[in-house]
């Protein structure tokens, strides 16, 4: 059992099983994303930030289900950081490493307003990467305008166990649909000129100026920003319930 001091759990955190289990533990976020750190802090968790050096060069086309792609990337990120920290200090490795990866995907369109997106048949979805330029950002937003995209975040938890290879991996994924308004061309151009979307997958930031482009979302708002906090903390509660030895190695 780890005895390393930690201030990962903040005073305003709710006293639920998963969070209580993290008191006094060494918790690491394998991501340099300020948005992910901010989301976790909202709910009372302030992990040490150690960005992963994983190259993120997995071929998305190698997955039969594209939703597995961000989960795989998140896992590689978390494992890389965990192994690096253990090599640096074998006696004081982290108790929990959190990896995450968010992608934006195209989504099928219903043939009428009476058809729910959840009822649509499976379709080939394409990943919407970060725009290469303002012109590319405008093209991307024009394609999304009046339409919908899917935001998928893969989260992977890595923690020590006594058996080989010395750690366990527990993944989860969260999906949200983002509905774009039928925005005026002048609004799309103004948003592109702001430059906010250039560093965002899909070319928009819902938590910023990009929120003006959005009509509604279906699912977890924080997932669209970059980290599915509600699912993450429910998952922690489940791990505590299922395994008395969770985080006790």
C-alpha positions, 0 to 999 in steps of 0.5 A: 500500500502506498504511503506517498503524500498527495494533494490530488484530492481537493477540499471541495471534492465530493465524498464518493468511493472513487474520490475517497480512494484517491486521498493520499495517492499519487495521481498523474494526468498523462496529458498537457491539456489545460482543459482536462486538468481544469475539468478534473479540478472542477470536480475536486481532483488535481493530479500531477501533470506529466505529458506523454511522449507517445508519438500518437502514430496509430493508424485509425484505419487499423480499427474495425470500429473507429471508436476504439482508436482514441481508447488505444491512443489514451492507453499508449499515453498512460502506459508510456508515462507510467513506465517512465515514472517507474523507471525513474523511481521504482520505489515511488511509482504513481498509484494511478495514471490517467490517459485521455484522447479526444477525437471528432468524427463525422456523423450520419444524417437522418432522412427526417427530423423524426429519426433519432441519431441513436437509431441510425445504422452504422456508417463509415465515420471520418476523423476531423483533425485540427485545421491546417489553415484558416481556409481549411478551418472555414471549409470544415465549419461549412461542412459541419454547418447545420449538421452534426458531429460526434466527439469521442474521448477514450480514457485509460487508467493504469495502476500497479498490481503485483502480477506481470507486467506490474500494472493493470489497464482499465479503459472507457470511452464516452460519446457525445453528439454536437449539433451545429446551428445553420449559421450565417456565412459571416459568423463562420468567417468571423469565428475562423478569423478569431483563430480559436479553431485552428488548434482544435480537432474539428475546428471549433471550441465549444467552451469558447467563442465556438459555442456561438455555432452550436445549437445543442449537444446530446451527451456530456458537455465536458466530454466535448471539451476534452474529458468525460468527468461524470463517466470517469468518476462513476468508473472509479466508483465501480472499480472500488466496488468490484475490487477491494485491492484497487490502488492498494498495491 
